[in-house]
Amino acid sequence: MSIVTVTDGSGCINLAERHAVLTVNYEITGGTGRFTDASGNITMTGTIAAILRNASNAPALLINTGEFEGTLIKDN
């Protein structure tokens, strides 16, 4: 298990396309097992969209597609 903290991020809602584009930055600061003394930074970029809505037309089920990119370093 690793210790991951969200450091910042942003989102932009596209009402015409009915989805949002997201960017989230994470910092890794250690963990347990094989992640002991691990550190690094990872960025997730993706698109989130509602694929099912409830009777009030509010999103009830979301899908998130995208990718993670970054570096994880194991010290020792």
N, C-alpha and C positions, 0 to 999 in steps of 0.2 A: 504494500500500500504506500502511496506517496502523498505528501502534503502539498496541496495545490491551492493557490489563492488567486482570485480574479483581481487583476491590477487595474484594468480599465476596459472600456469597450464603447461601441456605438451601434446604433441601429437606424435604419432609414426605411420608413414605411412607404411603399408604392401602392397607393390606393387604386390606380388604374389596373395594375397587374395583380392586385390582391395578395401581395406577399411583402415580406420585410427582408432586407439585407442586413446581416449582422457581422460584426467583428468583435471578438472578445480576446483579450490578452491575459495569459495566466503566468504565474511565477511558481516554480517548483522549488521547495526548500526542505529537502530531506524526505524521510519516510521510514518504512520498516522493511525487513527482509532484503530483497535484492535492490530496494530503493534507498537503503541507508546511505547517508552522505550524498544523495543525489541533489543536483541543482540544475536550473535551466529556465528557459522561457519558451512558451508555446503560444501561437496565435491560431484561433479558430475563425475561419471565414465561412459564412454559409447563408442560406436562404431558408426562411421559415414561412410556411403557408398553412392555412386552415384547409383540411380535406373533408371535414365533417362539421356541420353547424347544428345547434340545437333549435328548438321551436321558436326561440327568441332571436334567431339568426346570429347568436354569439358563437365564436369558435369553440368547438367541443373536442376536436382531435386535430393536433398539429403535426406536420412533418417537417423535419429539419434536415437539409442536405448541405454538405460542404466538406471542408477538409481542415486538418490540423497540420501546422508546420512549425518547426522549432528545433531546439537543441536541448538534449538531456545529457548532463555530465555526471559520471559516477566517480567521486573522489575516494581514493584509498589504494 
